[in-house]
């Protein structure tokens, strides 16, 4: 089951534990600002990760642009999604995503945890404020699909998040479990519209949200709900890419379930990959719990087989383009900075 996990680690050197797991076919690694001090260091880290793995490996991070979940200088500093959503220039969004992708590829990253497709419905939402393209489902759908296309132009895997949407909830899932008061009809007419557009645009990965929808599934949060994952996302929306559960170490899940229990339930609900990024001590116990459940036959064999076909397909998709990595000089290059500055002028003019 190791090939169904995406793990994080502390420090600017690859830990021996993660190195060993990569050799045993760990699916991938999530990187954060704590893992690098320079672009040269980030490239060295991704090369070390890749060298430790016997097969193509997912190397992901957050590059939303203009939010706390973005890369600092010397990476190009882009306007925030909220600003871009108000501007509404879809072709420019695609060009920005391609430029982001070019810079990510230069440092050996092949997976971007973006676009964020949550609607900014509640003005005080701690998740969507500044990070969302807006509250209009169709506008967010157009923006999100453009990000998917732009990333694909540069061979970067995109990840639509956070299915089915956080924007109408006030709790931050990093701390507590949010709740959504709408029903499935409301979801279909609003929150799911951007995700449906991303699926049509060919998004290869969808990240699930730790949020409870009592009028849809009163028992399980979305990330652990077979009704939402197998029923809505797979059957209704026809998504056949990889489903990634957001970090199960977040307060929304950790405070209610044991981490091993959460991972088991996520897989049973239809998740392909589970993220565990900020609790290195929990890795071994969680893996042991999942392996024990697998040995006892607690997972549907057909679902497991399907996941073990999707994940290598995703990993192999990024392998050919890794051989054509741009030079580090593309990061924060004059062309990208000029585009960012032009956009800031347009945003300021529109705000008038």
N, C-alpha and C positions, 0 to 999 in steps of 0.2 A: 504493500500500500504506500510505500515511500514515494513512488512516482506520482502520487496524488496530493503532494504537499508543496507549498511555496513558503519558504522560511526566511526569517531575518536573523541578524546577528549584531552584536555590539562591536564597536571599534573599527579601525581603519585597516586591519589585516584580516584576511579570511581565517576564521577559527578552524582548528583541527577537527572539531566535531562536524561542522558543516562541510568541510573538505571531504571527510570520510563519507558523509551522507551523499554528497554529489557523486562520488565514485560508485555508490550503490544505486544510482539512478534517481536521486531526488529531482523532482520536476523543475524546480527553479528557485531563485533567490530574489527577495525584495530588498532594494537598497534605499537608504535614507541618508540625510545630511550627516549623520554621525559616522558614516562609513567612508568618507573621503574628505580631503583637505584641499585638493586642487584638481583640475581637469586631468592632469597627468596621473594623479593618484587614482582618480575614478577609472581611467582607462586601464591602469595597471590592475586594479581590482577586478574589473570585468574579464580581463585576459586570464587572471588567476582562476577565477570561477570557471571559465570556459575550459581551461587546461585540466581542471580537476574532474570534469565530467566526461564520461565515455561516449556521450551522445549530445546532440544539440540541447542547450539548456536555456530556460526562460530567465532573463535578467530584466527585472522591471523596477520602475520607480514612478513617482508622481511628478508630472510636468504639465500642470493645468495652465500655467501662464498667468502671472499677475495676482496670484493668491499665495497664502502660506504653504500651499501644497505645490510649490514650484521651485525651480532651480535658481540659485542666486547668480550674480556676476561671477565669472565673465560670460555666462550664458546670456543670450539676448533677453532683455526684460520686456515682456509683452504686456499689452493692456489686459485687465482682468476680464473674464468671461462676461460679467455683468455689463461692462462698458461695451464690449463687442456685440452683445445681444441688443443693446439699445441702438448701436450703429446699424446693425442689420445687413451688413455686406457679406453675403454668403461666399462668393468667390474669394474674397480676402481672407475669410476664416480658413478656407482650404489651403491657401498659400501660407498662412501662418503655421498651420499644422504641419505642412510639408517642411517648412524651415525648422520647426521644433524637431521634427523627425530626423532631419539632416544632422542637427547638433547632437541628438541622442545617439545616432549611429556612429558618430565620430568618437564617442567614448565607450562604444561597445554595448550599449543598452539596446535591447530589441523589443521591449514591451513598455508601453506607457499606460499608466492607470488613468486614462482619460479617453473620451470626454465624460464629464460629469453631466448627467441628463436630468437630475432632480429639478423639478419646477420650484421657483422661489415664490411659493404661495403665501406663506406666513411671513410678514415683514421682519419678525424677530427670530426667524429660524437660524440657529447657530451653525447649521450645516451649509445652508445655501447662500447666505448673505455674502455677496461679492463673487461667489464661486459658480453661481448658476447663470445661464444665458438669459433667464427671465421667467416670467410666470405664464407666458402664452405657449401652450403645447406645440402649436405648429411652428412658431419661431424657434423654440428650443430644438424641435425635431430637425429643422433645416440646418441650424448651427452644428448640432451634434453629428449629423450625417456628413457635413463638410469636414469635420475633424477626422472622422473615420477615413474618408477618401484621401485627405491630405497626408495622414500618417501612412496609409497604404502606398502612396506614391513614392515614399522613401523606404519602404520595406519594414516599417515599424508596426508591430501588432498594437492595436488599440483595445481598450477595455471600457465598455459602457458601464457607468456606475451611477447611482446605487439602486439597483432594481428592487422594488418597483417605484422608489422615490421617497425622499425624506422631507420634501419642501413644506408639508402642511403640519409638521410636528415641531415641538419646541425643545424636546430633550436632545442632548448630544449623545449619540450612541457610544462615543468613546467613554462616556461616564455612566449613562443609564439607558434603559430600553425605551425608545420613543413609541408612541402609539398614533395610528392613523385612523380617523373616524369615518372615512368614506367607505362605500361599498364597491363591489366589482364593476358595476356600471359606471360609477364615477371614475374608477381607475382607467377603464377602457376609453373613456372620453377625454381624459386629461393626462394623468401621470404616465400611462403606458404609451402614449402617442410618440414621444421622442425615442423610446426604446424600440418601438416597431419600425421607425424610420432607420435607426441604426442597424437593425437586423436586415432590412432591405438593402442597406448600403454595404453589407458584408462584414459587419463587425465580428471579429473572431472570438471575442471573450466578453462576457457580462459578469460584473461583480454584483453580488447580492447585498441587500441592506439588512442590518439588524434592526428591524422595526416590526412591531406587532400590528396586525390589521384585524381587529376583533370581528368585523363584519364580513371578513373573507375567510380567515382561519383563526378562530378564537384561541387555539391551543398553542400554535408555534409561530415564532417570528418568521418573517419572510425568508431569511437565510436558512431556516430549518424546516420550511413548509413544503411538503411534496405537492400540495394543492397549487401553490404559486409557481414552483419550479417545474414540476412535470406537467401539471395541468395548464397553467397560463403561459409560461415562457416556452416550454417545449411544444406542447400539442396545439395550443391556440395561436401562438405567435410564430411557430415553425422555426424556432432557433435551434440550430444543430451545431453550434460552436461550443466552446468550453465555458462552463459555469464555475465561477470562482467565488467562494464564500469570503467575505471581508474578514479581517483578522478576528479570530474567535477569542482572542485575549482581551477584546474591548469590554468595558464595564457592562454594556448592554447584555452580553452573553455570560461573561465571567461571574457576575453577581447572582445569576439565576441557575446556571448549569456548571457542572464540572467541565473542564476543557476537553477531557477525553470523551465525555458524554456528548458534548456539543459537536465534536468532530464526527463521532459515530452517527449522530442524528443528521448532520449535514449531508454525509454520504448517502444515508438511507433515504433522504428526501430528494436526491437527484443531483447533488453537487458533484462536479468533477474534481475540482481542486479546492483545498482548504488552506487559507493563509494563517500563519502563526509567526508574528514578526517581532514582538517586543518582550518575549519571556523565554529566554534560552533554556532556563531550568525546566520548563514545561515540555520541551520537545520530546525527550526520551519517554516520559510517562504517557504522553498523548499517543505517540507512535505505538507504544506497547498496548494501550487500550484498543486502538484501531486494529492492530494485528490480531489481537485476541478475538475481537468481534468477527473479523474475517474468517478466522479459523473455525469459529462456532457457526459459520454460515448465516450471519445476521444481515448480510447484504444480498440484494437481488443479483443473481449471477448474470442475467442479461444486461442489467444496468451497469454492472461493473465492467463487463466486456465492452460495452459502448464507450464508457469513459476511457478505458485503456486503449481504445482506438482513436478517440478524439485528441487526447493529450499528446501522443507522439506526432500526430498530424500537425498539431499546432507548433510543436517544437521544431519539426522539420521545415515548417514554412519559412522560418527566419534564417535557416542555415545558409542558403545560397548567397543572400545579400550581405552576409557578414564578411565575405571575402572582398568586398568592394567598399571598405570603410573610408569615409572622407578623412582628410587631415584635420588635426585639432584646430587648425586656423579657421575653420568654418564657424567655430563657436564664437558668437558675438561679432561676426564679421561685418564689414561695412554695409553689405547688401541687406543683411537682416536688421541691423540697427536702423538703417534708413527707413525700412518698412515699418518698424515699430514706432519711429518718430513721426512718420507721416500719419499713422493711425491715431496717435495721441493728438496731433493737430486737428484731425477730423472730429475726434471725440469732443475736444474742447470747443470747436466751432459749433457742433451740433447742440452742445449744452448751452451755448450762447450767452 
